[in-house]
Amino acid sequence: VAGIGRCDIQFHQWCDQVGIKTPHAKLITTSNSVAGRGVFAEGDINEGTPVIIIPEYLVLHDYNAALNFPHVAKELEKKRSRYYNNLNK
């Protein structure tokens, strides 16, 4: 496919292997994205429709960050506390 490089193919294969699904979007390399890659809708998307499905074990959050990156978990917890404290003011 024109415009798709080896890295793109490997990335898409990895997404398939780990269970990332993009039912209403396309992951592409493009100069239209600040980072050179982007997620683009393939059509109109209704509110509440999943665009990208990422298995929870791939998402970095304070629970799994604490296992491998304790300093990151502490920072996430501080930010969460500040956020909730600001909501309650």
Residue pairs with C-beta under 8 A, 6 or more apart in sequence:
3 29
4 29
5 29
7 29
8 28
8 29
11 27
11 37
12 27
15 22
15 27
18 55
18 58
19 53
19 55
19 58
20 52
20 53
20 54
20 55
20 58
21 52
21 53
22 39
22 51
22 52
22 53
23 50
23 51
23 53
24 41
24 42
24 43
24 45
24 49
24 50
24 51
25 39
25 40
25 41
25 42
25 51
25 52
26 39
26 40
26 41
26 42
27 37
27 38
27 39
28 37
28 38
28 40
29 36
29 37
30 36
30 37
30 38
30 40
32 38
39 51
39 52
41 51
45 51
57 64
60 72
61 76
62 73
62 76
62 77
62 80
63 73
65 72
65 73
65 76
66 73
